[in-house]
């Protein structure tokens, strides 16, 4: 199924591209691109140097041929002066062959010079492009660094805001709990005073506030009765103190 396989390939490429975007550092990518362009420029410079070297080699060879041609021409003159025309002819034939080679070398040197000039022009254009790329690269890197710093500051500020919001909520919860605890403590104290809570240490049924007041009154009355009875049992001369309940105190003698 070509359609399904093509779709899967597209999805995979999209996911890989997205992950690469996450790990890619634009500054590193720009520096890498600049380094590659510098390497290309160095290759061009090397090519120019190779062309110049080849041209110089041909020019040296051409110089040697020209020297040989001049030497053969001199030898032909000497042979002709000596009456040896055949030797003079042979020398001139060799001179003609060398001159043909010199003509070929001239053509090759001219082609190398044209190639050299073209490479030099390309080198200068490439240098200008690389310099422009370098300047633009530094600008983009500076802008990216500034944007990255701004994002970090914004994220930090956002994080602080979120943290302060969480702290504010925690403080509000603490205030609510404190108020709730105060209300509960006040309610417990009020219920305690009202006798709502039973004393588990007491035997029998628990008592409320009215029961305790009645019990206290009964106890006080019982104590007063018993104290009056004890006064009645004392000898007459030793009776003193407070009168019995319902009696008037003795008047002092006049």
ChimeraX commands (.cxc) that place a marker at each C-alpha (Angstrom):
marker #1 position 0.00,0.00,0.00 radius 0.5
marker #1 position 2.01,2.97,-1.29 radius 0.5
marker #1 position -0.38,5.51,0.24 radius 0.5
marker #1 position -0.10,4.08,3.76 radius 0.5
marker #1 position 3.69,3.71,3.57 radius 0.5
marker #1 position 4.04,7.25,2.26 radius 0.5
marker #1 position 1.91,8.58,5.09 radius 0.5
marker #1 position 3.92,6.65,7.67 radius 0.5
marker #1 position 7.13,8.06,6.19 radius 0.5
marker #1 position 5.74,11.59,6.40 radius 0.5
marker #1 position 4.64,11.10,10.03 radius 0.5
marker #1 position 8.02,9.68,11.00 radius 0.5
marker #1 position 9.86,12.52,9.31 radius 0.5
marker #1 position 7.59,15.06,11.02 radius 0.5
marker #1 position 8.23,13.54,14.46 radius 0.5
marker #1 position 11.97,13.34,13.85 radius 0.5
marker #1 position 11.99,16.95,12.64 radius 0.5
marker #1 position 10.09,18.06,15.74 radius 0.5
marker #1 position 12.55,16.30,18.04 radius 0.5
marker #1 position 15.48,17.77,16.15 radius 0.5
marker #1 position 13.97,21.23,16.56 radius 0.5
marker #1 position 13.96,20.68,20.31 radius 0.5
marker #1 position 17.64,19.70,20.54 radius 0.5
marker #1 position 18.95,21.99,17.80 radius 0.5
marker #1 position 20.92,25.02,18.95 radius 0.5
marker #1 position 20.66,27.76,16.29 radius 0.5
marker #1 position 24.00,29.26,17.36 radius 0.5
marker #1 position 25.78,25.93,16.89 radius 0.5
marker #1 position 24.05,25.38,13.54 radius 0.5
marker #1 position 25.09,28.83,12.29 radius 0.5
marker #1 position 28.68,28.34,13.45 radius 0.5
marker #1 position 28.79,24.95,11.76 radius 0.5
marker #1 position 27.47,26.45,8.51 radius 0.5
marker #1 position 30.07,29.21,8.69 radius 0.5
marker #1 position 32.85,26.68,9.25 radius 0.5
marker #1 position 31.71,24.71,6.21 radius 0.5
marker #1 position 31.76,27.83,4.06 radius 0.5
marker #1 position 35.25,28.67,5.29 radius 0.5
marker #1 position 36.34,25.13,4.36 radius 0.5
marker #1 position 34.86,25.67,0.90 radius 0.5
marker #1 position 36.76,28.94,0.59 radius 0.5
marker #1 position 39.96,27.19,1.59 radius 0.5
marker #1 position 39.33,24.59,-1.12 radius 0.5
marker #1 position 38.91,27.38,-3.67 radius 0.5
marker #1 position 42.15,28.98,-2.51 radius 0.5
marker #1 position 43.86,25.62,-2.81 radius 0.5
marker #1 position 42.46,25.27,-6.33 radius 0.5
marker #1 position 43.86,28.69,-7.24 radius 0.5
marker #1 position 47.22,27.70,-5.82 radius 0.5
marker #1 position 47.18,24.43,-7.80 radius 0.5
marker #1 position 46.35,26.28,-11.02 radius 0.5
marker #1 position 49.13,28.81,-10.43 radius 0.5
marker #1 position 51.56,25.99,-9.68 radius 0.5
marker #1 position 50.62,24.21,-12.90 radius 0.5
marker #1 position 50.98,27.44,-14.87 radius 0.5
marker #1 position 54.39,28.09,-13.38 radius 0.5
marker #1 position 55.47,24.57,-14.23 radius 0.5
marker #1 position 54.39,25.02,-17.86 radius 0.5
marker #1 position 56.08,28.39,-18.01 radius 0.5
marker #1 position 59.34,26.82,-16.78 radius 0.5
marker #1 position 58.98,24.08,-19.34 radius 0.5
marker #1 position 58.29,26.68,-22.02 radius 0.5
marker #1 position 61.42,28.55,-20.99 radius 0.5
marker #1 position 63.48,25.40,-21.32 radius 0.5
marker #1 position 62.03,24.71,-24.76 radius 0.5
marker #1 position 62.82,28.25,-25.85 radius 0.5
marker #1 position 66.39,27.83,-24.66 radius 0.5
marker #1 position 66.66,24.54,-26.56 radius 0.5
marker #1 position 65.22,26.18,-29.70 radius 0.5
marker #1 position 67.74,29.00,-29.47 radius 0.5
marker #1 position 70.52,26.51,-28.94 radius 0.5
marker #1 position 69.43,24.42,-31.93 radius 0.5
marker #1 position 69.24,27.52,-34.07 radius 0.5
marker #1 position 72.82,28.37,-33.11 radius 0.5
marker #1 position 73.94,24.82,-33.83 radius 0.5
marker #1 position 72.23,24.94,-37.25 radius 0.5
marker #1 position 74.10,28.15,-38.05 radius 0.5
marker #1 position 77.38,26.56,-37.01 radius 0.5
marker #1 position 76.73,23.44,-39.09 radius 0.5
marker #1 position 75.73,25.53,-42.10 radius 0.5
marker #1 position 78.89,27.64,-41.71 radius 0.5
marker #1 position 80.91,24.43,-41.56 radius 0.5
marker #1 position 79.33,23.27,-44.82 radius 0.5
marker #1 position 77.25,20.56,-43.16 radius 0.5
marker #1 position 73.83,21.44,-44.48 radius 0.5
marker #1 position 72.23,18.15,-43.47 radius 0.5
marker #1 position 73.22,18.68,-39.83 radius 0.5
marker #1 position 71.94,22.20,-40.03 radius 0.5
marker #1 position 68.62,20.95,-41.47 radius 0.5
marker #1 position 68.27,18.33,-38.68 radius 0.5
marker #1 position 68.88,20.97,-36.03 radius 0.5
marker #1 position 66.27,23.23,-37.58 radius 0.5
marker #1 position 63.74,20.38,-37.73 radius 0.5
marker #1 position 64.22,19.72,-34.02 radius 0.5
marker #1 position 63.90,23.46,-33.42 radius 0.5
marker #1 position 60.59,23.47,-35.34 radius 0.5
marker #1 position 59.29,20.55,-33.24 radius 0.5
marker #1 position 60.21,22.35,-30.03 radius 0.5
marker #1 position 58.57,25.54,-31.22 radius 0.5
marker #1 position 55.39,23.56,-31.88 radius 0.5
marker #1 position 55.52,22.33,-28.26 radius 0.5
marker #1 position 56.12,25.88,-27.13 radius 0.5
marker #1 position 53.01,26.98,-29.03 radius 0.5
marker #1 position 50.99,24.26,-27.30 radius 0.5
marker #1 position 52.40,25.32,-23.94 radius 0.5
marker #1 position 51.42,28.91,-24.65 radius 0.5
marker #1 position 47.85,27.81,-25.24 radius 0.5
marker #1 position 47.78,25.72,-22.05 radius 0.5
marker #1 position 49.28,28.58,-20.06 radius 0.5
marker #1 position 46.67,30.95,-21.43 radius 0.5
marker #1 position 43.89,28.53,-20.45 radius 0.5
marker #1 position 45.36,28.17,-16.96 radius 0.5
marker #1 position 45.56,31.94,-16.61 radius 0.5
marker #1 position 41.89,32.24,-17.60 radius 0.5
marker #1 position 41.01,29.48,-15.11 radius 0.5
marker #1 position 43.11,31.18,-12.48 radius 0.5
marker #1 position 41.33,34.49,-13.02 radius 0.5
marker #1 position 37.94,32.79,-12.82 radius 0.5
marker #1 position 38.90,31.05,-9.57 radius 0.5
marker #1 position 40.21,34.31,-8.14 radius 0.5
marker #1 position 36.92,36.04,-9.02 radius 0.5
marker #1 position 34.95,33.20,-7.43 radius 0.5
marker #1 position 37.20,33.36,-4.39 radius 0.5
marker #1 position 36.56,37.07,-3.95 radius 0.5
marker #1 position 32.81,36.64,-4.37 radius 0.5
marker #1 position 32.80,33.73,-1.94 radius 0.5
marker #1 position 34.82,35.72,0.57 radius 0.5
marker #1 position 32.30,38.55,0.35 radius 0.5
marker #1 position 29.39,36.12,0.82 radius 0.5
marker #1 position 31.08,34.41,3.76 radius 0.5
marker #1 position 31.83,37.74,5.39 radius 0.5
marker #1 position 28.20,38.81,4.94 radius 0.5
marker #1 position 27.06,35.46,6.34 radius 0.5
marker #1 position 29.40,35.85,9.30 radius 0.5
marker #1 position 28.02,39.29,10.12 radius 0.5
marker #1 position 24.44,38.10,9.75 radius 0.5
marker #1 position 25.26,35.00,11.78 radius 0.5
marker #1 position 26.53,37.09,14.67 radius 0.5
marker #1 position 23.44,39.31,14.51 radius 0.5
marker #1 position 21.13,36.29,14.55 radius 0.5
marker #1 position 23.07,34.72,17.40 radius 0.5
marker #1 position 22.82,37.95,19.40 radius 0.5
marker #1 position 19.09,38.19,18.69 radius 0.5
marker #1 position 18.59,34.53,19.61 radius 0.5
marker #1 position 20.54,34.97,22.86 radius 0.5
marker #1 position 18.47,38.04,23.73 radius 0.5
marker #1 position 15.23,36.22,22.93 radius 0.5
marker #1 position 16.36,33.19,24.90 radius 0.5
marker #1 position 17.22,35.38,27.90 radius 0.5
marker #1 position 13.84,37.08,27.62 radius 0.5
marker #1 position 12.08,33.72,27.54 radius 0.5
marker #1 position 14.01,32.56,30.60 radius 0.5
marker #1 position 13.14,35.76,32.45 radius 0.5
marker #1 position 9.49,35.44,31.44 radius 0.5
marker #1 position 9.40,31.80,32.49 radius 0.5
marker #1 position 11.09,32.67,35.78 radius 0.5
marker #1 position 8.63,35.50,36.39 radius 0.5
marker #1 position 5.75,33.20,35.50 radius 0.5
marker #1 position 7.14,30.57,37.86 radius 0.5
marker #1 position 7.42,33.14,40.64 radius 0.5
marker #1 position 3.86,34.26,39.95 radius 0.5
marker #1 position 2.56,30.71,40.09 radius 0.5
marker #1 position 4.55,30.06,43.26 radius 0.5
marker #1 position 3.21,33.24,44.86 radius 0.5
marker #1 position -0.29,32.17,43.88 radius 0.5
marker #1 position 0.28,28.79,45.54 radius 0.5
marker #1 position 1.71,30.54,48.62 radius 0.5
marker #1 position -1.30,32.86,48.71 radius 0.5
marker #1 position -3.66,29.91,48.56 radius 0.5
marker #1 position -1.70,28.16,51.31 radius 0.5
marker #1 position -1.85,31.29,53.46 radius 0.5
marker #1 position -5.59,31.56,52.90 radius 0.5
marker #1 position -6.02,27.93,53.86 radius 0.5
marker #1 position -3.93,28.53,56.98 radius 0.5
marker #1 position -6.08,31.56,57.90 radius 0.5
marker #1 position -9.27,29.57,57.31 radius 0.5
marker #1 position -7.99,26.70,59.46 radius 0.5
marker #1 position -6.93,29.12,62.21 radius 0.5
marker #1 position -10.35,30.77,62.26 radius 0.5
marker #1 position -11.98,27.34,62.26 radius 0.5
marker #1 position -9.83,26.22,65.19 radius 0.5
marker #1 position -10.67,29.42,67.09 radius 0.5
marker #1 position -14.36,28.85,66.49 radius 0.5
marker #1 position -14.11,25.23,67.62 radius 0.5
marker #1 position -12.16,26.21,70.75 radius 0.5
marker #1 position -14.76,28.85,71.61 radius 0.5
marker #1 position -17.57,26.38,71.03 radius 0.5
marker #1 position -15.89,23.73,73.18 radius 0.5
marker #1 position -15.36,26.23,75.99 radius 0.5
marker #1 position -18.97,27.34,75.82 radius 0.5
marker #1 position -20.23,23.75,75.83 radius 0.5
marker #1 position -17.87,22.93,78.67 radius 0.5
marker #1 position -19.26,25.76,80.77 radius 0.5
marker #1 position -22.80,24.71,79.92 radius 0.5
marker #1 position -22.07,21.20,81.18 radius 0.5
marker #1 position -22.69,19.61,77.87 radius 0.5
marker #1 position -19.63,17.39,78.21 radius 0.5
marker #1 position -19.92,14.69,80.86 radius 0.5
marker #1 position -17.11,13.93,83.27 radius 0.5
marker #1 position -16.24,10.33,82.57 radius 0.5
marker #1 position -14.60,10.06,86.00 radius 0.5
marker #1 position -17.93,10.57,87.78 radius 0.5
marker #1 position -20.00,7.55,88.75 radius 0.5
marker #1 position -23.55,7.38,87.61 radius 0.5
marker #1 position -25.30,9.54,85.12 radius 0.5
marker #1 position -23.75,12.79,84.05 radius 0.5
marker #1 position -24.93,16.13,85.40 radius 0.5
marker #1 position -25.66,19.36,83.69 radius 0.5
marker #1 position -25.23,22.82,85.18 radius 0.5
marker #1 position -28.64,22.81,86.95 radius 0.5
marker #1 position -27.94,19.42,88.51 radius 0.5
marker #1 position -24.61,20.67,89.82 radius 0.5
marker #1 position -26.16,23.80,91.32 radius 0.5
marker #1 position -28.90,21.75,93.05 radius 0.5
marker #1 position -26.35,19.27,94.34 radius 0.5
marker #1 position -24.19,22.08,95.70 radius 0.5
marker #1 position -27.21,23.64,97.45 radius 0.5
marker #1 position -28.16,20.29,99.00 radius 0.5
marker #1 position -24.61,19.73,100.20 radius 0.5
marker #1 position -24.44,23.20,101.78 radius 0.5
marker #1 position -27.76,22.65,103.63 radius 0.5
marker #1 position -26.62,19.26,104.91 radius 0.5
marker #1 position -23.38,20.72,106.19 radius 0.5
marker #1 position -25.25,23.55,108.01 radius 0.5
marker #1 position -27.63,21.06,109.67 radius 0.5
marker #1 position -24.80,18.86,110.84 radius 0.5
marker #1 position -22.88,21.90,112.20 radius 0.5
marker #1 position -25.97,23.05,114.19 radius 0.5
marker #1 position -26.41,19.56,115.63 radius 0.5
marker #1 position -22.81,19.53,116.79 radius 0.5
marker #1 position -23.32,22.89,118.52 radius 0.5
marker #1 position -26.33,21.49,120.45 radius 0.5
marker #1 position -24.24,18.60,121.70 radius 0.5
marker #1 position -21.57,20.88,123.17 radius 0.5
marker #1 position -21.65,21.76,126.96 radius 0.5
marker #1 position -23.51,24.92,127.81 radius 0.5
marker #1 position -20.45,26.90,128.77 radius 0.5
marker #1 position -18.61,26.04,125.60 radius 0.5
marker #1 position -21.32,26.93,123.17 radius 0.5
marker #1 position -20.03,29.74,121.05 radius 0.5
marker #1 position -19.69,30.79,117.56 radius 0.5
marker #1 position -22.36,31.44,115.08 radius 0.5
marker #1 position -26.00,30.89,116.09 radius 0.5
marker #1 position -27.91,28.00,114.79 radius 0.5
marker #1 position -29.97,28.54,111.76 radius 0.5
marker #1 position -33.10,30.57,112.63 radius 0.5
marker #1 position -31.66,31.89,115.96 radius 0.5
marker #1 position -30.73,35.49,116.83 radius 0.5
marker #1 position -27.22,36.08,118.17 radius 0.5
marker #1 position -26.90,36.81,121.97 radius 0.5
marker #1 position -26.73,40.48,122.92 radius 0.5
marker #1 position -23.69,41.54,124.91 radius 0.5
marker #1 position -24.34,42.57,128.54 radius 0.5
marker #1 position -24.93,46.30,129.10 radius 0.5
marker link #1:1,2 radius 0.2
marker link #1:2,3 radius 0.2
marker link #1:3,4 radius 0.2
marker link #1:4,5 radius 0.2
marker link #1:5,6 radius 0.2
marker link #1:6,7 radius 0.2
marker link #1:7,8 radius 0.2
marker link #1:8,9 radius 0.2
marker link #1:9,10 radius 0.2
marker link #1:10,11 radius 0.2
marker link #1:11,12 radius 0.2
marker link #1:12,13 radius 0.2
marker link #1:13,14 radius 0.2
marker link #1:14,15 radius 0.2
marker link #1:15,16 radius 0.2
marker link #1:16,17 radius 0.2
marker link #1:17,18 radius 0.2
marker link #1:18,19 radius 0.2
marker link #1:19,20 radius 0.2
marker link #1:20,21 radius 0.2
marker link #1:21,22 radius 0.2
marker link #1:22,23 radius 0.2
marker link #1:23,24 radius 0.2
marker link #1:24,25 radius 0.2
marker link #1:25,26 radius 0.2
marker link #1:26,27 radius 0.2
marker link #1:27,28 radius 0.2
marker link #1:28,29 radius 0.2
marker link #1:29,30 radius 0.2
marker link #1:30,31 radius 0.2
marker link #1:31,32 radius 0.2
marker link #1:32,33 radius 0.2
marker link #1:33,34 radius 0.2
marker link #1:34,35 radius 0.2
marker link #1:35,36 radius 0.2
marker link #1:36,37 radius 0.2
marker link #1:37,38 radius 0.2
marker link #1:38,39 radius 0.2
marker link #1:39,40 radius 0.2
marker link #1:40,41 radius 0.2
marker link #1:41,42 radius 0.2
marker link #1:42,43 radius 0.2
marker link #1:43,44 radius 0.2
marker link #1:44,45 radius 0.2
marker link #1:45,46 radius 0.2
marker link #1:46,47 radius 0.2
marker link #1:47,48 radius 0.2
marker link #1:48,49 radius 0.2
marker link #1:49,50 radius 0.2
marker link #1:50,51 radius 0.2
marker link #1:51,52 radius 0.2
marker link #1:52,53 radius 0.2
marker link #1:53,54 radius 0.2
marker link #1:54,55 radius 0.2
marker link #1:55,56 radius 0.2
marker link #1:56,57 radius 0.2
marker link #1:57,58 radius 0.2
marker link #1:58,59 radius 0.2
marker link #1:59,60 radius 0.2
marker link #1:60,61 radius 0.2
marker link #1:61,62 radius 0.2
marker link #1:62,63 radius 0.2
marker link #1:63,64 radius 0.2
marker link #1:64,65 radius 0.2
marker link #1:65,66 radius 0.2
marker link #1:66,67 radius 0.2
marker link #1:67,68 radius 0.2
marker link #1:68,69 radius 0.2
marker link #1:69,70 radius 0.2
marker link #1:70,71 radius 0.2
marker link #1:71,72 radius 0.2
marker link #1:72,73 radius 0.2
marker link #1:73,74 radius 0.2
marker link #1:74,75 radius 0.2
marker link #1:75,76 radius 0.2
marker link #1:76,77 radius 0.2
marker link #1:77,78 radius 0.2
marker link #1:78,79 radius 0.2
marker link #1:79,80 radius 0.2
marker link #1:80,81 radius 0.2
marker link #1:81,82 radius 0.2
marker link #1:82,83 radius 0.2
marker link #1:83,84 radius 0.2
marker link #1:84,85 radius 0.2
marker link #1:85,86 radius 0.2
marker link #1:86,87 radius 0.2
marker link #1:87,88 radius 0.2
marker link #1:88,89 radius 0.2
marker link #1:89,90 radius 0.2
marker link #1:90,91 radius 0.2
marker link #1:91,92 radius 0.2
marker link #1:92,93 radius 0.2
marker link #1:93,94 radius 0.2
marker link #1:94,95 radius 0.2
marker link #1:95,96 radius 0.2
marker link #1:96,97 radius 0.2
marker link #1:97,98 radius 0.2
marker link #1:98,99 radius 0.2
marker link #1:99,100 radius 0.2
marker link #1:100,101 radius 0.2
marker link #1:101,102 radius 0.2
marker link #1:102,103 radius 0.2
marker link #1:103,104 radius 0.2
marker link #1:104,105 radius 0.2
marker link #1:105,106 radius 0.2
marker link #1:106,107 radius 0.2
marker link #1:107,108 radius 0.2
marker link #1:108,109 radius 0.2
marker link #1:109,110 radius 0.2
marker link #1:110,111 radius 0.2
marker link #1:111,112 radius 0.2
marker link #1:112,113 radius 0.2
marker link #1:113,114 radius 0.2
marker link #1:114,115 radius 0.2
marker link #1:115,116 radius 0.2
marker link #1:116,117 radius 0.2
marker link #1:117,118 radius 0.2
marker link #1:118,119 radius 0.2
marker link #1:119,120 radius 0.2
marker link #1:120,121 radius 0.2
marker link #1:121,122 radius 0.2
marker link #1:122,123 radius 0.2
marker link #1:123,124 radius 0.2
marker link #1:124,125 radius 0.2
marker link #1:125,126 radius 0.2
marker link #1:126,127 radius 0.2
marker link #1:127,128 radius 0.2
marker link #1:128,129 radius 0.2
marker link #1:129,130 radius 0.2
marker link #1:130,131 radius 0.2
marker link #1:131,132 radius 0.2
marker link #1:132,133 radius 0.2
marker link #1:133,134 radius 0.2
marker link #1:134,135 radius 0.2
marker link #1:135,136 radius 0.2
marker link #1:136,137 radius 0.2
marker link #1:137,138 radius 0.2
marker link #1:138,139 radius 0.2
marker link #1:139,140 radius 0.2
marker link #1:140,141 radius 0.2
marker link #1:141,142 radius 0.2
marker link #1:142,143 radius 0.2
marker link #1:143,144 radius 0.2
marker link #1:144,145 radius 0.2
marker link #1:145,146 radius 0.2
marker link #1:146,147 radius 0.2
marker link #1:147,148 radius 0.2
marker link #1:148,149 radius 0.2
marker link #1:149,150 radius 0.2
marker link #1:150,151 radius 0.2
marker link #1:151,152 radius 0.2
marker link #1:152,153 radius 0.2
marker link #1:153,154 radius 0.2
marker link #1:154,155 radius 0.2
marker link #1:155,156 radius 0.2
marker link #1:156,157 radius 0.2
marker link #1:157,158 radius 0.2
marker link #1:158,159 radius 0.2
marker link #1:159,160 radius 0.2
marker link #1:160,161 radius 0.2
marker link #1:161,162 radius 0.2
marker link #1:162,163 radius 0.2
marker link #1:163,164 radius 0.2
marker link #1:164,165 radius 0.2
marker link #1:165,166 radius 0.2
marker link #1:166,167 radius 0.2
marker link #1:167,168 radius 0.2
marker link #1:168,169 radius 0.2
marker link #1:169,170 radius 0.2
marker link #1:170,171 radius 0.2
marker link #1:171,172 radius 0.2
marker link #1:172,173 radius 0.2
marker link #1:173,174 radius 0.2
marker link #1:174,175 radius 0.2
marker link #1:175,176 radius 0.2
marker link #1:176,177 radius 0.2
marker link #1:177,178 radius 0.2
marker link #1:178,179 radius 0.2
marker link #1:179,180 radius 0.2
marker link #1:180,181 radius 0.2
marker link #1:181,182 radius 0.2
marker link #1:182,183 radius 0.2
marker link #1:183,184 radius 0.2
marker link #1:184,185 radius 0.2
marker link #1:185,186 radius 0.2
marker link #1:186,187 radius 0.2
marker link #1:187,188 radius 0.2
marker link #1:188,189 radius 0.2
marker link #1:189,190 radius 0.2
marker link #1:190,191 radius 0.2
marker link #1:191,192 radius 0.2
marker link #1:192,193 radius 0.2
marker link #1:193,194 radius 0.2
marker link #1:194,195 radius 0.2
marker link #1:195,196 radius 0.2
marker link #1:196,197 radius 0.2
marker link #1:197,198 radius 0.2
marker link #1:198,199 radius 0.2
marker link #1:199,200 radius 0.2
marker link #1:200,201 radius 0.2
marker link #1:201,202 radius 0.2
marker link #1:202,203 radius 0.2
marker link #1:203,204 radius 0.2
marker link #1:204,205 radius 0.2
marker link #1:205,206 radius 0.2
marker link #1:206,207 radius 0.2
marker link #1:207,208 radius 0.2
marker link #1:208,209 radius 0.2
marker link #1:209,210 radius 0.2
marker link #1:210,211 radius 0.2
marker link #1:211,212 radius 0.2
marker link #1:212,213 radius 0.2
marker link #1:213,214 radius 0.2
marker link #1:214,215 radius 0.2
marker link #1:215,216 radius 0.2
marker link #1:216,217 radius 0.2
marker link #1:217,218 radius 0.2
marker link #1:218,219 radius 0.2
marker link #1:219,220 radius 0.2
marker link #1:220,221 radius 0.2
marker link #1:221,222 radius 0.2
marker link #1:222,223 radius 0.2
marker link #1:223,224 radius 0.2
marker link #1:224,225 radius 0.2
marker link #1:225,226 radius 0.2
marker link #1:226,227 radius 0.2
marker link #1:227,228 radius 0.2
marker link #1:228,229 radius 0.2
marker link #1:229,230 radius 0.2
marker link #1:230,231 radius 0.2
marker link #1:231,232 radius 0.2
marker link #1:232,233 radius 0.2
marker link #1:233,234 radius 0.2
marker link #1:234,235 radius 0.2
marker link #1:235,236 radius 0.2
marker link #1:236,237 radius 0.2
marker link #1:237,238 radius 0.2
marker link #1:238,239 radius 0.2
marker link #1:239,240 radius 0.2
marker link #1:240,241 radius 0.2
marker link #1:241,242 radius 0.2
marker link #1:242,243 radius 0.2
marker link #1:243,244 radius 0.2
marker link #1:244,245 radius 0.2
marker link #1:245,246 radius 0.2
marker link #1:246,247 radius 0.2
marker link #1:247,248 radius 0.2
marker link #1:248,249 radius 0.2
marker link #1:249,250 radius 0.2
marker link #1:250,251 radius 0.2
marker link #1:251,252 radius 0.2
marker link #1:252,253 radius 0.2
marker link #1:253,254 radius 0.2
view
